[in-house]
Amino acid sequence: MAIIISDNSPLSLLITVSEVEILHKLFCQVFIPTEVAEEMQHPKAPEAVRKFMTAIPSWLTVRSPRHPVEFSTLDPGESAAISLALELNAPLMIDERDGREIARSQGLEVFGATGVLERAADIGLIKDLEAVYTKIRTLRFHIAENILIESLDRHKKK
């Protein structure tokens, strides 16, 4: 895959667990809408995320969608991420359930943070997926335990 669009939540999680570099290895370019960049720079964003945004790597591009679509049940960042994915005909990395459902209803290919982590582990970019998931469990990031368990089980079977 050449590019992927990301919402705040999965990108912030990858930054927080020190696995954000896998994105550059899995995808040539990652795009985030301006709204997502602003969320990531908010004073309440995790310090690691705010620090990451002060020196954006060359493989990450901040770009507003030309024709933004508002989805009433989503926040502006999620709506902008879906709009940009539609515009660029690219897969979307998003974790929120409503956002994933709307993105799929729009015909987008959708990945969550755990799916990206699992894919990276499957090709050897992450040596210990269980350790990464253990770290995720210590955060205030809401991923259902069964998602982590099922992902780890799939990975171990490969």
PLY file of the C-alpha trace (Angstrom):
ply
format ascii 1.0
element vertex 158
property float x
property float y
property float z
element edge 157
property int vertex1
property int vertex2
end_header
0.00 0.00 0.00
1.28 3.39 -0.91
-0.60 5.72 1.44
-2.96 5.68 4.39
-5.06 8.37 6.05
-5.15 8.47 9.84
-7.46 9.78 12.50
-6.03 11.04 15.79
-6.65 8.06 18.04
-4.68 5.27 16.30
-1.80 7.56 15.34
-1.58 8.91 18.88
-1.57 5.36 20.25
1.28 4.31 17.96
3.25 7.38 19.04
2.55 6.72 22.73
3.71 3.09 22.59
6.81 4.08 20.54
5.73 2.16 17.44
4.87 5.04 15.08
7.82 4.27 12.78
6.07 1.09 11.61
3.71 3.32 9.61
6.56 4.54 7.43
7.66 0.95 6.89
4.15 -0.27 6.01
3.06 2.76 3.97
5.06 5.22 1.88
3.08 8.20 3.12
0.65 8.90 5.95
-1.82 11.77 5.64
-3.72 13.44 8.45
-6.23 16.25 8.05
-5.53 19.62 9.64
-8.25 18.95 12.23
-6.41 15.85 13.40
-3.10 17.72 13.55
-4.77 20.35 15.73
-6.20 17.67 18.06
-2.75 16.15 18.40
-1.28 19.53 19.41
-3.98 20.28 21.98
-2.65 20.85 25.53
-4.63 17.81 26.73
-3.00 15.51 24.17
-0.34 13.19 25.58
3.06 14.84 25.87
4.67 12.33 23.49
2.05 13.17 20.84
2.53 16.93 21.21
6.30 16.48 21.00
5.95 14.32 17.87
3.92 17.07 16.23
6.68 19.65 16.79
8.95 17.78 14.37
6.68 16.02 11.88
8.59 13.38 9.90
8.81 13.63 6.12
6.52 10.61 5.67
3.62 12.38 7.43
1.65 15.02 5.52
-0.95 17.35 7.01
-3.59 18.13 4.39
-7.14 19.39 4.53
-9.73 17.69 2.36
-10.83 19.85 -0.56
-14.46 18.80 -0.16
-15.05 18.06 3.52
-18.13 16.06 4.41
-19.64 16.40 7.87
-20.94 13.28 9.52
-23.22 14.41 12.35
-22.28 11.61 14.75
-18.52 12.14 14.36
-16.13 14.78 15.61
-14.53 17.15 13.07
-11.27 15.18 12.96
-13.00 11.90 12.17
-15.18 13.53 9.52
-12.15 15.19 7.94
-10.16 11.93 7.97
-12.99 10.10 6.20
-13.34 12.98 3.73
-9.61 12.92 2.95
-9.60 9.12 2.56
-12.51 9.40 0.11
-10.76 12.19 -1.78
-7.45 10.34 -2.05
-9.10 6.92 -2.51
-6.94 5.60 0.32
-7.43 3.29 3.29
-8.25 4.84 6.64
-6.77 4.14 10.06
-9.49 4.85 12.62
-10.45 3.19 15.89
-13.79 4.68 16.95
-16.66 2.31 16.21
-19.02 4.90 14.66
-16.23 6.25 12.49
-15.28 2.78 11.30
-18.89 1.96 10.43
-19.40 5.21 8.51
-16.07 4.80 6.69
-16.98 1.26 5.64
-20.43 2.44 4.51
-18.59 4.90 2.25
-16.63 2.03 0.70
-13.34 2.70 2.47
-10.88 0.06 3.58
-10.49 0.49 7.35
-7.69 -0.41 9.73
-7.48 0.03 13.48
-4.32 0.51 15.49
-4.29 -3.14 16.54
-4.65 -4.27 12.93
-1.67 -2.17 11.92
0.37 -3.42 14.88
-0.56 -7.02 14.08
0.38 -6.58 10.42
3.74 -5.07 11.45
4.40 -7.98 13.83
3.44 -10.51 11.15
6.20 -9.21 8.86
8.78 -8.87 11.63
8.68 -5.11 12.20
7.60 -5.70 15.79
9.45 -8.44 17.63
7.16 -8.77 20.67
3.53 -7.93 19.95
2.47 -9.20 23.37
4.75 -6.64 25.05
3.24 -3.83 22.95
-0.28 -4.93 23.93
0.78 -5.09 27.58
1.93 -1.49 27.28
-1.39 -0.51 25.66
-3.26 -2.02 28.60
-1.48 0.41 30.95
-2.72 3.44 29.02
-6.04 5.24 29.18
-6.69 4.05 25.65
-9.89 2.10 25.21
-9.38 -1.09 23.25
-11.56 -4.02 24.22
-9.53 -6.82 25.76
-11.01 -9.36 23.35
-9.62 -7.37 20.38
-6.10 -7.56 21.80
-6.46 -11.26 22.65
-7.85 -12.17 19.22
-5.15 -10.15 17.45
-2.40 -11.84 19.46
-3.92 -15.26 18.81
-4.02 -14.61 15.04
-0.42 -13.40 15.08
0.83 -16.43 17.04
-0.82 -18.78 14.53
1.15 -17.33 11.61
0 1
1 2
2 3
3 4
4 5
5 6
6 7
7 8
8 9
9 10
10 11
11 12
12 13
13 14
14 15
15 16
16 17
17 18
18 19
19 20
20 21
21 22
22 23
23 24
24 25
25 26
26 27
27 28
28 29
29 30
30 31
31 32
32 33
33 34
34 35
35 36
36 37
37 38
38 39
39 40
40 41
41 42
42 43
43 44
44 45
45 46
46 47
47 48
48 49
49 50
50 51
51 52
52 53
53 54
54 55
55 56
56 57
57 58
58 59
59 60
60 61
61 62
62 63
63 64
64 65
65 66
66 67
67 68
68 69
69 70
70 71
71 72
72 73
73 74
74 75
75 76
76 77
77 78
78 79
79 80
80 81
81 82
82 83
83 84
84 85
85 86
86 87
87 88
88 89
89 90
90 91
91 92
92 93
93 94
94 95
95 96
96 97
97 98
98 99
99 100
100 101
101 102
102 103
103 104
104 105
105 106
106 107
107 108
108 109
109 110
110 111
111 112
112 113
113 114
114 115
115 116
116 117
117 118
118 119
119 120
120 121
121 122
122 123
123 124
124 125
125 126
126 127
127 128
128 129
129 130
130 131
131 132
132 133
133 134
134 135
135 136
136 137
137 138
138 139
139 140
140 141
141 142
142 143
143 144
144 145
145 146
146 147
147 148
148 149
149 150
150 151
151 152
152 153
153 154
154 155
155 156
156 157
